[in-house]
Amino acid sequence: MHELVEAGFGDFPALTGFALAALRDAGRPGVSLWVRQRTLSLEHGRVCGQGLVAAGLDPGRLLLVEARDRMEALRAVEEGARDKALAAVVAELDDMDFTAARRLVLASQDSGVPLVLMFPHKRSGATAAHGRWRVSAQPSMPDPHDQRAPGRPAWRAVLEKSRLRPGEAGRDFYLELHDETPCLRLVSGLATATPRPQPRRLGPALAGSSVGWRRTG
């Protein structure tokens, strides 16, 4: 089980893109479960079919569940984590205590189903997860064949906590998605280069109970 956390407010779209890339990179057969807490859907929007196709995923292999509150979301995640027929479980949660995290780790270990939890930037403190990553978007490297073409999606992921490799905690990873493989690859060149500041692109403001779509690039 791994936690993905916004590096800062407004990084949830990048967090979503990173989770989708990891889900695609895993390449596990079967249907995946995506659980989202309703408050986060209202604040950040939802993933949509076109976005899934653009990320290289089949929308027909993703089961979406929207929970009314955190407890309902955690129950859905735990039930999914115990289902060996699922390829993976991804969840959007506003927070979680250590006891709940421990229950999910045990459920995931028993079934062998990978579990990815996404949190807003305020997430901190102890966790039972195998790793916690702070994720933000990075400027793409230039396309080697056409300088005017958009580059590959890229992220900066800081390994904040690690139970498997505690000595690696605090290390920065610069990753980009390769469509040809497909896989996430470490980009060594970005580790030494200082990226130029980029304007943050946020979706339109949400009004009332309407829900916008989430840009994951």
C-alpha positions in Angstrom: 0.0 0.0 0.0 1.3 3.4 -1.0 0.1 6.9 -0.3 0.3 9.7 -2.9 0.0 13.2 -1.4 -0.2 16.6 -3.1 3.0 18.6 -2.8 0.9 21.7 -2.5 -2.7 22.9 -2.9 -3.7 22.5 -6.5 -1.5 19.5 -7.3 -4.4 17.0 -7.1 -4.7 16.9 -10.9 -1.0 15.9 -11.2 -1.6 13.4 -8.4 -4.4 11.9 -10.4 -2.3 11.6 -13.5 0.5 10.0 -11.6 -1.9 7.4 -10.1 -3.3 6.6 -13.6 0.2 6.3 -14.9 1.2 3.9 -12.1 -2.1 1.9 -12.6 -1.3 1.6 -16.3 2.4 0.8 -15.6 1.4 -2.1 -13.3 -0.3 -3.9 -16.2 -2.3 -6.2 -14.0 -5.2 -8.0 -15.7 -8.7 -7.5 -14.5 -10.9 -4.6 -13.3 -9.6 -2.0 -10.9 -11.7 -0.2 -8.3 -11.5 3.6 -7.9 -13.1 5.0 -4.7 -13.6 8.7 -4.3 -14.9 10.6 -1.3 -17.6 13.0 -2.4 -16.1 16.1 -0.8 -12.9 15.6 -2.9 -15.0 15.2 -6.1 -16.7 18.5 -5.4 -13.4 20.2 -4.8 -11.2 18.7 -7.5 -13.6 17.2 -10.1 -13.8 13.7 -11.4 -11.8 11.5 -13.8 -13.7 10.9 -17.0 -13.7 8.4 -19.8 -11.8 10.6 -22.3 -9.1 11.2 -19.7 -8.7 7.5 -19.0 -8.4 6.7 -22.8 -5.8 9.5 -23.1 -3.9 7.9 -20.2 -3.9 4.5 -22.0 -6.6 2.9 -19.8 -9.8 1.1 -20.8 -12.7 2.9 -19.0 -14.6 -0.5 -19.1 -12.0 -1.9 -16.7 -12.4 0.7 -14.0 -15.2 0.5 -11.5 -15.9 4.0 -10.0 -17.5 4.3 -6.5 -18.4 7.7 -5.0 -18.7 7.5 -1.2 -20.7 10.0 0.9 -18.1 10.4 3.6 -14.7 9.1 4.8 -16.1 6.1 6.7 -18.1 4.9 3.8 -15.1 5.4 1.5 -12.8 3.4 3.9 -15.4 0.6 4.0 -15.5 0.4 0.2 -11.6 0.5 0.0 -11.2 -2.3 2.6 -13.8 -4.5 0.8 -12.1 -3.9 -2.5 -8.6 -4.6 -1.0 -9.9 -8.0 0.2 -11.2 -9.0 -3.3 -8.5 -11.1 -5.0 -10.3 -10.7 -8.4 -9.5 -7.0 -8.6 -6.4 -5.8 -10.4 -5.9 -2.8 -8.0 -7.7 -0.4 -5.7 -7.2 3.4 -5.9 -8.9 5.7 -3.4 -9.2 9.5 -2.9 -9.5 10.3 0.8 -9.4 13.5 2.8 -7.5 11.8 5.7 -7.1 8.5 7.6 -5.8 7.5 11.0 -3.1 4.9 11.7 -5.6 2.2 12.7 -7.5 2.4 9.5 -4.3 2.4 7.5 -3.1 -0.7 9.3 -6.4 -2.5 8.5 -6.0 -1.7 4.8 -2.4 -2.8 4.8 -3.3 -6.2 6.2 -6.2 -6.6 3.8 -3.9 -5.8 0.8 -1.2 -8.1 2.0 -3.7 -11.0 2.5 -5.2 -10.6 -1.0 -2.1 -9.4 -2.9 -4.2 -6.5 -4.4 -2.1 -3.3 -4.8 -3.6 -0.3 -3.0 -2.9 3.3 -3.8 -4.4 6.1 -1.6 -4.5 9.7 -2.7 -4.6 12.6 -0.2 -4.7 16.4 -0.2 -1.5 18.3 0.8 -2.4 18.5 4.5 -1.8 14.8 5.0 1.0 14.2 7.5 2.0 12.2 10.5 2.6 8.4 11.0 1.3 5.9 8.5 1.2 2.1 8.2 1.6 2.3 4.4 4.7 1.0 2.8 5.5 4.4 1.3 4.3 8.0 1.2 5.1 10.1 -1.9 4.7 13.9 -2.3 3.8 14.4 -6.0 3.8 17.5 -8.2 3.8 18.2 -11.9 7.1 19.0 -13.7 7.8 20.7 -17.0 8.1 18.1 -19.8 11.5 17.4 -21.5 11.5 18.7 -25.2 10.4 16.2 -27.8 13.6 14.9 -29.5 11.9 14.7 -32.9 9.8 17.9 -32.8 10.6 20.9 -30.6 7.1 22.2 -31.1 5.4 19.0 -30.0 4.2 18.5 -26.4 6.6 16.5 -24.2 5.8 13.4 -22.2 3.8 13.9 -18.9 6.4 14.3 -16.1 6.2 14.4 -12.3 8.4 15.0 -9.3 7.8 12.4 -6.5 9.5 12.8 -3.2 9.7 9.6 -1.1 8.6 11.1 2.2 8.3 7.9 4.2 9.3 4.3 3.4 8.9 1.2 5.5 10.7 -1.0 2.9 13.7 1.3 2.4 13.9 3.8 5.2 17.3 5.0 4.1 15.7 6.3 0.8 13.3 8.6 2.6 13.6 12.2 1.4 14.9 11.3 -2.0 13.5 13.0 -5.1 12.4 11.0 -8.2 11.8 12.7 -11.5 9.6 10.5 -13.6 7.9 10.6 -17.1 5.4 8.4 -18.8 6.6 6.7 -22.0 3.6 5.8 -24.2 5.6 3.4 -26.4 6.4 0.9 -23.6 4.2 1.9 -21.7 6.0 2.6 -18.4 7.1 5.2 -15.9 10.8 6.0 -16.3 13.3 7.8 -14.1 14.6 10.9 -15.8 18.2 11.5 -14.6 18.6 14.8 -16.5 15.8 16.5 -14.6 17.4 15.7 -11.3 20.2 18.2 -11.9 18.4 20.8 -14.0 16.3 23.5 -12.3 12.9 23.5 -14.0 11.5 26.8 -15.1 8.5 28.0 -13.1 5.2 27.2 -14.9 1.8 28.8 -14.4 -0.6 26.5 -12.6 -3.6 25.6 -14.7 -6.7 25.0 -12.6 -10.1 24.0 -13.9 -13.1 26.4 -13.8 -14.5 27.3 -10.4 -17.2 25.0 -9.1 -20.6 26.4 -8.6 -23.2 25.0 -6.2 -23.3 21.2 -6.4 -21.9 21.0 -10.0 -18.8 18.9 -10.4 -16.1 19.7 -13.0 -13.8 17.4 -14.8 -10.3 17.0 -13.6 -7.2 17.8 -15.8 -4.6 15.1 -15.0 -1.6 16.6 -16.9 
